[in-house]
Amino acid sequence: MDIAVIGGGASGLAAALSARESLDNHVTVFERQNRVGRKLLVTGNGRCNLTNRSASLDHYHGGDRAFPGPALDRFGPEDTLRWFLSLGLVTRTEPSGRVYPISDTAASVADTLRLALDARGGEMRCAEPVAKAEKRGGKFILIGPLGQTYAFDRLIVACGGVAGARVGGVRSGYDLLAGFGHGITALAPSLVQLKTDNTWTRPMKGVRTQAGLTLERDRTVLARAAGEVQFTDYGVTGPGVYDLSRAASTAGEGCSVCLRLLPELDRVYIIDYMKAKRDDFPDYKAESLLAGALHNAIARTVLRRVQIPQEARLWALSDGALELVADGLCRYELPLTGTLGFDDAQVTAGGVDTAGFDPETMESRLVPGLYACGEVLDVDGDCGGYNLQWAWSSGRLAGLAAGGLLEALA
């Protein structure tokens, strides 16, 4: 059987390798860039967080949040790690559940997949974009930008999403599948930096801290997250921010990001801590009030925001003043002005409507023999390896199904 895979990223390579597990299947990967797996090289800050051992439906989003279930059930994190080991990749798991190649470089993952596909006889046609695809008389006809044509029995679309244009994000997958009659949901950047009023972030540019985060509108909480936050001259970034970014991208106007600094400590404890500091060191300046608890830049900025002079002596600070500081730490509000957009996003929220595909096989309900997997579909995950796990799970399911090998996942 002749099988085409459009897209040589994570899900496309997983699909191609899986389909090629039968030597009766001839598999050709069409990749618009000069090499396959390029987008993988920048994942996990170049380390490639390839899965998370706690991957479950709770970490995924989309129009049908149950859609990823069958793929994750049949090829979950443990299956993924065994599969990668069989291909020669050694991994390690961090206490958070995030899994990385033991080499700590994303190139190891990309090279493992590329070399394995080459060893199995898969054909990789790099720098060959597909301009159009259609079905004629039981065959899928792929048309190149110069009008060249190729015919295949099965077609897997794994082009990814529009996020990360600098490393290969494109909308061609949406266009190809729309040409077969599939609908496309609204697209939004996810796992992306947030832009806020920078009055109270710029003074702390580059500083990182752990925080609790909420996305709010009129004091109503729309989403919650927790994790590391880094302050920038345009707003905030970091893993905790990424987990909030999908909701922020789609929530509309009038929202704020609210940080709970010192998230392990409650308001009463913070006030008691400051009172003890005041009583024990009355002649210290106010700028030292939070020394030992917070980064100095954060402490100074919080004091300025609640209008406490840095040079004031601790003995001069009233209980009311200390309560204002505690309030500023427990609710550090930053009016949201937007995100940095698709070029800086790691993932696309939205995509091809999953209602048009069978979650048990990834096959189109409209066009027999047509499959889709990975980010091109309306499925996106939280920060922490969940999106790559979806790529492996959906890609492997699509490849085995297209290749007539689903019993391998039984």
Wavefront OBJ file of the C-alpha trace (Angstrom):
o trace
v 0.000 0.000 0.000
v 1.333 3.462 -0.874
v 0.921 5.917 2.006
v 1.743 9.629 1.951
v 2.401 11.654 5.084
v 2.324 15.416 4.664
v 4.478 16.941 7.378
v 7.746 15.676 8.836
v 7.242 16.864 12.396
v 6.582 14.847 15.547
v 3.192 13.411 14.610
v 4.128 12.884 10.965
v 7.291 10.955 11.792
v 5.405 8.861 14.358
v 2.767 8.090 11.728
v 5.327 7.223 9.055
v 7.330 4.934 11.344
v 4.173 3.178 12.485
v 2.805 2.617 8.981
v 6.181 1.287 7.874
v 6.073 -1.461 10.519
v 4.666 -3.526 7.677
v 7.120 -3.863 4.821
v 4.100 -4.142 2.511
v 3.523 -0.415 3.048
v 5.563 2.081 1.108
v 5.635 5.356 3.049
v 6.631 8.778 1.716
v 6.963 11.839 3.960
v 6.598 15.234 2.279
v 8.280 18.013 4.286
v 8.298 21.622 3.139
v 11.501 22.446 5.038
v 15.021 21.266 4.253
v 14.961 18.632 6.981
v 12.397 16.728 9.014
v 11.884 17.359 12.724
v 13.049 20.962 12.711
v 10.310 22.176 15.051
v 11.261 19.462 17.522
v 14.662 21.084 17.952
v 13.227 24.080 19.814
v 10.818 22.236 22.098
v 11.531 22.312 25.822
v 14.037 25.147 25.320
v 16.059 22.880 23.087
v 15.870 19.920 25.466
v 12.635 18.365 24.079
v 10.158 17.622 26.838
v 8.853 14.628 24.898
v 6.087 13.504 27.260
v 4.732 13.708 30.791
v 3.994 10.597 32.828
v 0.795 12.201 34.133
v -0.699 12.770 30.679
v -4.483 12.435 30.860
v -7.543 14.076 29.354
v -7.473 16.708 32.123
v -4.481 18.289 30.372
v -6.088 18.671 26.935
v -8.395 21.230 25.357
v -10.469 21.597 22.207
v -14.027 21.538 20.953
v -14.397 17.897 22.051
v -12.214 17.372 25.108
v -12.880 13.630 25.032
v -11.506 13.218 21.507
v -7.852 12.528 22.510
v -8.960 9.753 24.905
v -8.747 6.688 22.630
v -5.314 7.622 21.267
v -3.943 8.342 24.743
v -5.437 5.132 26.120
v -3.945 3.010 23.361
v -0.556 4.709 23.254
v 0.115 6.596 26.475
v 3.330 7.867 28.088
v 4.657 4.457 29.157
v 3.985 3.013 25.691
v 5.704 6.034 24.183
v 8.835 5.577 26.288
v 9.044 1.879 25.441
v 8.620 2.738 21.766
v 11.372 5.347 21.859
v 13.684 2.956 23.693
v 13.070 0.378 20.941
v 14.254 3.041 18.479
v 17.392 3.692 20.531
v 16.450 6.787 22.573
v 17.314 6.755 26.288
v 15.266 9.102 28.488
v 15.069 10.343 32.043
v 12.102 11.523 34.108
v 12.168 14.608 36.311
v 10.265 14.730 39.638
v 7.560 16.796 37.903
v 6.831 13.873 35.563
v 8.368 15.609 32.563
v 10.488 13.319 30.404
v 13.583 14.401 28.457
v 16.209 12.578 26.390
v 19.086 11.644 28.680
v 21.361 13.669 26.387
v 19.322 16.763 27.335
v 19.208 17.835 23.700
v 16.233 17.819 21.349
v 18.474 16.813 18.469
v 18.651 13.308 19.959
v 14.888 12.897 19.532
v 14.819 14.281 15.987
v 17.821 12.181 14.960
v 16.355 9.020 16.491
v 13.147 9.388 14.502
v 14.886 10.350 11.247
v 17.433 7.554 11.430
v 14.798 4.967 12.362
v 12.587 5.936 9.428
v 15.544 5.822 7.078
v 16.551 2.396 8.425
v 13.017 1.113 7.854
v 13.036 2.250 4.261
v 10.728 5.241 4.613
v 11.165 7.878 1.932
v 11.654 11.490 3.054
v 11.131 14.158 0.415
v 12.370 17.349 2.064
v 11.937 20.847 0.620
v 8.864 19.504 -1.202
v 5.706 21.287 -0.096
v 2.317 19.985 -1.184
v 0.201 22.736 -2.710
v -3.010 20.738 -3.070
v -4.435 17.282 -2.464
v -7.548 15.657 -3.887
v -9.070 12.219 -4.315
v -9.637 10.807 -7.798
v -10.918 7.316 -8.473
v -9.837 5.878 -5.168
v -6.377 7.495 -5.228
v -5.103 10.544 -3.388
v -3.390 12.894 -5.801
v -0.818 15.251 -4.305
v 0.102 18.274 -6.364
v 3.379 20.141 -5.867
v 3.923 23.893 -6.331
v 5.242 23.328 -9.865
v 2.327 21.104 -10.839
v 4.061 17.761 -10.314
v 1.693 15.008 -9.142
v 1.960 11.891 -6.981
v -0.645 9.169 -6.375
v -1.196 7.290 -3.092
v -3.680 4.837 -1.593
v -3.772 6.537 1.818
v -3.057 10.078 2.957
v -2.083 11.281 6.457
v -2.095 15.046 7.033
v 0.316 15.956 9.851
v 1.275 19.521 8.944
v 1.057 20.928 12.462
v -0.452 24.277 13.331
v 0.249 27.908 12.610
v 2.188 28.517 15.842
v 5.938 29.027 15.636
v 6.204 30.267 12.064
v 9.946 30.844 12.417
v 10.514 27.110 12.899
v 7.887 25.744 10.553
v 4.408 26.732 11.691
v 2.071 26.935 8.695
v -1.641 26.853 7.898
v -1.288 24.543 4.911
v -2.745 21.588 6.823
v -5.955 23.497 7.471
v -6.215 24.431 3.806
v -5.576 20.860 2.617
v -8.220 19.387 4.919
v -10.691 22.175 4.195
v -10.349 21.147 0.566
v -11.746 17.740 1.539
v -14.730 19.394 3.249
v -13.492 19.550 6.845
v -14.301 22.553 9.022
v -11.725 24.697 10.805
v -12.405 26.125 14.261
v -11.178 29.531 15.446
v -7.403 29.651 15.926
v -5.622 31.260 18.882
v -2.049 31.196 20.202
v -1.404 28.969 23.222
v 1.627 28.377 25.435
v 2.588 31.954 24.717
v 3.812 34.998 26.604
v 1.213 37.441 27.914
v 1.257 41.178 27.394
v 0.054 43.269 30.311
v 0.205 46.830 31.518
v 3.962 46.854 32.107
v 4.070 49.588 34.754
v 4.580 46.971 37.447
v 6.470 44.340 35.468
v 9.209 46.375 33.792
v 11.015 47.222 37.089
v 11.425 43.446 37.650
v 12.485 42.553 34.103
v 14.276 39.200 34.033
v 13.327 38.205 37.580
v 11.742 34.777 38.057
v 9.553 33.618 40.927
v 7.021 30.944 41.788
v 3.445 32.194 41.868
v -0.173 31.206 41.808
v -2.003 32.724 38.835
v -5.609 33.471 38.013
v -7.198 34.968 34.928
v -10.033 37.213 36.069
v -12.694 39.510 34.748
v -14.492 41.711 37.280
v -13.077 39.536 40.086
v -14.582 36.401 38.528
v -11.941 33.701 38.080
v -11.874 32.335 34.512
v -8.819 30.082 34.830
v -6.144 29.092 37.336
v -2.519 28.012 37.057
v 0.627 27.839 39.134
v 4.330 27.744 38.430
v 7.294 29.862 37.520
v 6.672 33.406 36.309
v 9.252 35.666 34.698
v 8.659 39.412 34.508
v 9.439 41.195 31.240
v 9.244 44.652 29.756
v 6.007 43.684 27.975
v 4.334 41.567 30.688
v 4.960 38.040 31.947
v 6.209 34.691 30.663
v 7.212 31.318 32.089
v 5.596 27.880 32.532
v 2.883 29.143 34.878
v 1.965 31.859 32.389
v 1.892 29.372 29.508
v -0.679 27.272 31.321
v -2.897 30.340 31.639
v -2.277 31.588 28.112
v -4.867 29.502 26.276
v -7.661 30.941 28.401
v -6.140 34.410 28.091
v -5.997 34.147 24.289
v -9.663 33.275 23.999
v -11.229 35.221 26.890
v -11.682 38.560 25.146
v -11.157 42.029 26.597
v -11.361 43.321 30.146
v -9.289 40.617 31.858
v -6.442 40.741 34.341
v -3.725 38.319 35.337
v -3.520 38.167 39.127
v -0.405 36.744 40.775
v -0.200 35.353 44.268
v 3.397 35.984 45.230
v 4.725 33.782 48.058
v 2.033 31.226 47.113
v 3.022 28.809 49.901
v 2.188 31.400 52.590
v -1.277 32.650 53.538
v -2.090 36.286 54.258
v -2.082 35.879 58.056
v 1.353 34.248 58.030
v 2.752 37.026 55.818
v 1.402 39.722 58.134
v 2.790 37.972 61.214
v 6.154 37.603 59.474
v 6.306 41.332 58.739
v 5.198 42.281 62.257
v 7.940 40.119 63.720
v 10.479 41.767 61.390
v 9.240 45.200 62.486
v 9.433 44.287 66.177
v 12.847 42.632 65.976
v 14.520 45.147 63.655
v 12.682 48.462 64.119
v 15.503 50.591 62.692
v 15.740 48.652 59.411
v 14.580 50.483 56.313
v 11.308 49.428 54.675
v 13.252 48.138 51.668
v 14.434 45.272 53.905
v 10.929 44.351 55.096
v 10.680 41.354 52.779
v 14.373 40.476 52.607
v 14.713 36.746 53.099
v 11.284 36.076 51.597
v 11.306 37.674 48.130
v 13.718 38.744 45.412
v 14.772 42.314 46.217
v 13.432 43.689 42.930
v 9.993 42.188 43.603
v 9.973 43.421 47.199
v 10.883 46.983 46.199
v 8.273 47.033 43.425
v 5.497 45.787 45.728
v 6.391 48.467 48.294
v 6.323 51.185 45.637
v 2.992 49.948 44.367
v 1.365 50.222 47.805
v 3.100 53.600 48.282
v 5.406 52.746 51.162
v 8.670 54.755 50.983
v 11.749 52.566 50.723
v 13.596 54.753 53.238
v 10.909 54.588 55.935
v 11.927 52.811 59.134
v 10.110 49.625 60.075
v 9.020 51.057 63.409
v 7.048 53.701 61.503
v 4.964 51.161 59.561
v 1.487 50.694 60.985
v -0.407 47.402 61.054
v -2.554 48.863 58.276
v 0.515 49.486 56.143
v 1.681 45.911 56.627
v -1.772 44.669 55.620
v -1.516 46.696 52.403
v 1.785 44.973 51.634
v 0.226 41.568 52.316
v -2.678 42.431 50.010
v -0.204 43.432 47.290
v 1.582 40.102 47.637
v -1.585 38.013 47.653
v -3.133 39.833 44.709
v -0.647 41.376 42.310
v -2.972 42.447 39.527
v -1.774 43.036 35.958
v -4.355 44.214 33.391
v -4.109 41.953 30.319
v -3.548 43.632 26.952
v -2.972 40.577 24.743
v -0.403 37.932 23.825
v 2.746 37.912 21.709
v 0.887 36.035 18.962
v 1.449 32.974 16.806
v 5.093 33.627 15.948
v 6.039 33.284 19.608
v 3.447 30.656 20.557
v 4.482 27.055 21.064
v 1.078 25.608 20.182
v -2.064 26.492 18.228
v -5.379 26.348 20.066
v -8.127 25.371 17.624
v -7.690 23.664 14.281
v -9.482 21.128 12.121
v -12.810 20.195 13.712
v -12.421 16.779 15.349
v -16.105 15.997 14.732
v -15.037 15.051 11.223
v -12.645 12.310 12.401
v -12.971 8.956 14.136
v -11.006 9.144 17.430
v -10.441 5.374 17.320
v -8.490 5.549 14.040
v -7.887 9.222 13.170
v -9.624 8.533 9.842
v -11.824 11.131 8.210
v -15.555 10.521 8.492
v -15.964 12.337 5.174
v -13.222 10.832 3.001
v -12.222 7.169 3.471
v -8.470 6.682 3.507
v -7.758 10.224 4.707
v -6.229 10.644 8.185
v -5.044 13.552 10.324
v -2.968 13.724 13.492
v -1.151 16.110 15.788
v -1.535 19.842 16.126
v -3.440 20.327 12.864
v -6.498 18.986 14.719
v -8.456 20.983 17.297
v -6.551 19.473 20.233
v -3.966 21.275 22.348
v -2.388 20.459 25.679
v -0.981 22.190 28.719
v 2.677 23.045 29.102
v 4.860 20.138 30.193
v 5.153 17.543 27.431
v 1.446 17.020 26.827
v 1.418 18.366 23.274
v 4.216 16.098 22.135
v 2.462 13.164 23.791
v -0.599 13.983 21.681
v 1.633 14.064 18.612
v 3.058 10.586 19.356
v -0.319 9.083 20.340
v -2.328 10.454 17.428
v 0.484 9.956 14.917
v 1.027 6.346 15.865
v -2.710 5.628 15.789
v -3.097 7.260 12.358
v -0.063 5.450 10.936
v -1.114 2.020 12.146
v -4.694 2.552 11.009
v -3.654 3.775 7.570
v -1.258 0.868 7.248
v -3.814 -1.760 8.275
v -1.913 -2.533 11.473
v -4.257 -1.502 14.289
v -3.941 -4.894 15.925
v -0.475 -3.690 17.047
v -2.265 -1.468 19.587
v -4.734 -4.131 20.731
l 1 2 3 4 5 6 7 8 9 10 11 12 13 14 15 16 17 18 19 20 21 22 23 24 25 26 27 28 29 30 31 32 33 34 35 36 37 38 39 40 41 42 43 44 45 46 47 48 49 50 51 52 53 54 55 56 57 58 59 60 61 62 63 64 65 66 67 68 69 70 71 72 73 74 75 76 77 78 79 80 81 82 83 84 85 86 87 88 89 90 91 92 93 94 95 96 97 98 99 100 101 102 103 104 105 106 107 108 109 110 111 112 113 114 115 116 117 118 119 120 121 122 123 124 125 126 127 128 129 130 131 132 133 134 135 136 137 138 139 140 141 142 143 144 145 146 147 148 149 150 151 152 153 154 155 156 157 158 159 160 161 162 163 164 165 166 167 168 169 170 171 172 173 174 175 176 177 178 179 180 181 182 183 184 185 186 187 188 189 190 191 192 193 194 195 196 197 198 199 200 201 202 203 204 205 206 207 208 209 210 211 212 213 214 215 216 217 218 219 220 221 222 223 224 225 226 227 228 229 230 231 232 233 234 235 236 237 238 239 240 241 242 243 244 245 246 247 248 249 250 251 252 253 254 255 256 257 258 259 260 261 262 263 264 265 266 267 268 269 270 271 272 273 274 275 276 277 278 279 280 281 282 283 284 285 286 287 288 289 290 291 292 293 294 295 296 297 298 299 300 301 302 303 304 305 306 307 308 309 310 311 312 313 314 315 316 317 318 319 320 321 322 323 324 325 326 327 328 329 330 331 332 333 334 335 336 337 338 339 340 341 342 343 344 345 346 347 348 349 350 351 352 353 354 355 356 357 358 359 360 361 362 363 364 365 366 367 368 369 370 371 372 373 374 375 376 377 378 379 380 381 382 383 384 385 386 387 388 389 390 391 392 393 394 395 396 397 398 399 400 401 402 403 404 405 406 407 408 409 410
